[in-house]
Amino acid sequence: MLFDFTNSTSSVNDWIEISDTERDVGKSKGVLVEQKTQQFQRAIFFSLLNPQPNGAAFVGIAYRKKSFDLSEFTGLKLNIRAQGENFVYKVILRHHNEESSLQPSYENIFEADQNKFIEKYLSFSDFKPYSRGQPLNPNTTPPLDRANITSIGLQIFGGVYSSIKQHGTSSLEIDSILAVKIE
């Protein structure tokens, strides 16, 4: 279990926003909040995508508080539900404390089911290297070091380098994020 947002001792306080407002033209916004009721609790990633004319926009959140050794696992399992205008997200992993947007990130793009809780499995073999949203050549980019994961993030994007175009408001409800081993 990496993150169990259904547990009363869990918190979203150590997650930070990483959105396009880091750039001069950025207009998008996101936040990860706790939703607590008398019967349940979870985290919700709210996003507002305001793309530039070319589709450039992103809203992200990341956990960078500690490192994880995920070398014994084959992937991640997310317990999630998407609502709103957009349903295509990505998980972004970084290693060795390489947090600069000029250093490679390792990303897995997935579509969440609309208005339905699902368990989404993302194999580590499907994470590909990117730099600032553009794919890198995996033959010339160092592989993801799963023994030293120092950032785990979620992102929704406008689609500047993709055939997928997204804008508007969305939410991704998150019960948990687990590292799993599937034989």
C-alpha positions as CSV (number, residue, x, y, z in Angstrom):
1,M,0.0,0.0,0.0
2,L,1.6,3.3,-1.1
3,F,-1.4,5.6,-0.3
4,D,-4.6,4.6,1.4
5,F,-6.9,7.6,1.4
6,T,-9.7,5.6,3.0
7,N,-7.7,5.4,6.2
8,S,-8.4,8.0,8.9
9,T,-4.6,8.4,9.5
10,S,-3.9,9.2,5.8
11,S,-3.4,12.8,4.6
12,V,-3.1,14.8,1.4
13,N,-1.0,17.4,3.1
14,D,2.3,16.2,1.6
15,W,1.1,16.3,-2.0
16,I,2.0,19.4,-4.0
17,E,0.4,21.0,-7.1
18,I,2.5,21.0,-10.3
19,S,0.4,22.8,-13.0
20,D,1.0,24.9,-16.0
21,T,0.8,28.1,-13.9
22,E,4.6,27.4,-13.4
23,R,4.8,29.0,-16.9
24,D,3.9,32.6,-17.9
25,V,1.0,31.5,-20.1
26,G,-0.4,28.9,-17.7
27,K,-4.1,29.2,-16.8
28,S,-4.9,25.8,-15.3
29,K,-5.4,24.9,-11.6
30,G,-5.7,21.7,-9.6
31,V,-5.9,20.6,-6.0
32,L,-5.9,17.3,-4.0
33,V,-8.3,17.4,-1.1
34,E,-9.7,15.0,1.4
35,Q,-13.4,14.1,1.3
36,K,-14.6,12.9,4.7
37,T,-18.1,11.9,5.7
38,Q,-19.3,9.8,8.6
39,Q,-19.3,6.7,6.4
40,F,-16.1,7.0,4.2
41,Q,-13.2,9.1,3.2
42,R,-11.0,9.4,0.1
43,A,-8.9,11.9,-1.8
44,I,-10.2,13.9,-4.8
45,F,-8.0,15.4,-7.5
46,F,-10.0,18.4,-8.8
47,S,-8.8,20.0,-12.0
48,L,-9.6,23.0,-14.3
49,L,-7.9,22.8,-17.7
50,N,-7.6,26.0,-19.6
51,P,-5.6,25.1,-22.7
52,Q,-3.7,27.5,-24.9
53,P,-4.9,27.6,-28.6
54,N,-2.4,24.7,-29.4
55,G,-3.8,22.5,-26.6
56,A,-1.0,23.2,-24.1
57,A,-2.3,22.8,-20.5
58,F,-1.7,20.5,-17.6
59,V,-2.7,20.1,-14.0
60,G,-0.7,17.8,-11.8
61,I,-0.1,16.7,-8.2
62,A,2.9,14.9,-6.8
63,Y,4.1,13.2,-3.7
64,R,7.9,13.8,-3.1
65,K,8.1,13.4,0.7
66,K,10.0,10.0,0.7
67,S,11.5,7.5,-1.8
68,F,10.0,4.1,-2.6
69,D,11.7,0.9,-3.6
70,L,9.3,-0.7,-6.1
71,S,11.8,-3.1,-7.7
72,E,9.9,-6.2,-6.4
73,F,6.6,-5.1,-8.0
74,T,5.2,-5.2,-11.6
75,G,3.0,-2.1,-11.5
76,L,0.6,0.1,-9.7
77,K,-3.1,-0.4,-9.0
78,L,-5.3,2.7,-8.6
79,N,-8.8,2.5,-7.1
80,I,-10.4,5.5,-8.8
81,R,-13.5,7.1,-10.2
82,A,-13.4,9.9,-12.8
83,Q,-16.2,12.5,-13.2
84,G,-16.6,15.7,-15.2
85,E,-15.5,16.6,-18.7
86,N,-12.3,14.7,-19.0
87,F,-11.2,11.1,-18.4
88,V,-7.6,10.7,-19.6
89,Y,-5.0,11.0,-17.0
90,K,-1.4,9.9,-16.5
91,V,0.7,8.7,-13.6
92,I,4.2,10.3,-13.6
93,L,7.1,8.7,-11.9
94,R,10.5,10.2,-11.3
95,H,13.7,8.7,-9.8
96,H,16.9,9.8,-8.1
97,N,15.4,13.2,-7.0
98,E,15.3,14.3,-10.6
99,E,12.5,16.9,-10.4
100,S,13.5,19.3,-13.2
101,S,11.2,19.4,-16.2
102,L,14.3,19.1,-18.3
103,Q,15.1,15.6,-16.8
104,P,13.1,12.6,-18.0
105,S,9.8,11.6,-16.4
106,Y,8.3,8.2,-16.8
107,E,4.6,8.3,-17.7
108,N,1.7,6.0,-18.2
109,I,-1.4,7.5,-19.9
110,F,-4.7,5.8,-19.0
111,E,-8.4,6.4,-19.4
112,A,-10.5,6.2,-16.3
113,D,-14.1,4.8,-16.5
114,Q,-16.7,7.6,-16.4
115,N,-18.7,7.8,-13.1
116,K,-17.7,4.3,-12.0
117,F,-15.2,3.1,-9.4
118,I,-12.6,0.8,-10.9
119,E,-9.3,-0.8,-10.1
120,K,-6.9,0.4,-12.8
121,Y,-3.6,-1.6,-13.2
122,L,-0.6,0.2,-14.8
123,S,2.3,-2.0,-15.6
124,F,5.8,-0.6,-15.0
125,S,6.7,-1.9,-18.5
126,D,4.2,0.5,-20.0
127,F,5.8,3.6,-18.4
128,K,7.6,5.5,-21.1
129,P,10.2,8.4,-20.9
130,Y,9.0,11.9,-21.6
131,S,10.4,15.4,-21.3
132,R,7.9,18.3,-20.9
133,G,5.1,16.2,-22.5
134,Q,7.1,15.0,-25.5
135,P,8.1,11.3,-25.8
136,L,11.8,10.5,-25.6
137,N,13.7,7.7,-27.3
138,P,13.7,4.8,-24.8
139,N,16.9,3.5,-26.5
140,T,18.8,6.6,-25.5
141,T,17.1,7.4,-22.2
142,P,18.1,5.7,-19.0
143,P,15.4,3.2,-17.8
144,L,13.3,4.0,-14.8
145,D,15.1,3.0,-11.6
146,R,12.2,1.4,-9.7
147,A,14.4,0.9,-6.7
148,N,14.6,4.7,-6.1
149,I,11.3,6.3,-7.0
150,T,11.3,9.8,-5.5
151,S,8.2,11.2,-7.0
152,I,4.7,9.8,-7.7
153,G,2.3,12.1,-9.5
154,L,-1.0,12.3,-11.3
155,Q,-1.7,14.6,-14.2
156,I,-4.5,15.6,-16.5
157,F,-3.5,17.3,-19.7
158,G,-4.8,19.4,-22.6
159,G,-3.2,17.5,-25.4
160,V,-0.6,19.7,-27.0
161,Y,1.4,16.7,-28.4
162,S,-1.6,14.3,-28.5
163,S,-4.6,13.5,-30.5
164,I,-6.5,13.6,-27.2
165,K,-7.8,17.1,-26.5
166,Q,-9.2,18.0,-23.1
167,H,-10.5,21.2,-21.4
168,G,-12.7,22.2,-18.5
169,T,-13.4,20.8,-15.1
170,S,-12.9,17.2,-13.9
171,S,-12.3,15.2,-10.7
172,L,-10.6,11.9,-10.0
173,E,-11.7,10.3,-6.8
174,I,-8.9,8.1,-5.3
175,D,-9.4,5.5,-2.6
176,S,-5.9,4.0,-2.9
177,I,-2.7,3.6,-4.9
178,L,-0.9,0.3,-4.4
179,A,2.3,-1.3,-5.7
180,V,1.4,-4.8,-6.9
181,K,3.1,-7.9,-8.2
182,I,1.2,-9.7,-11.0
183,E,2.8,-13.0,-12.2
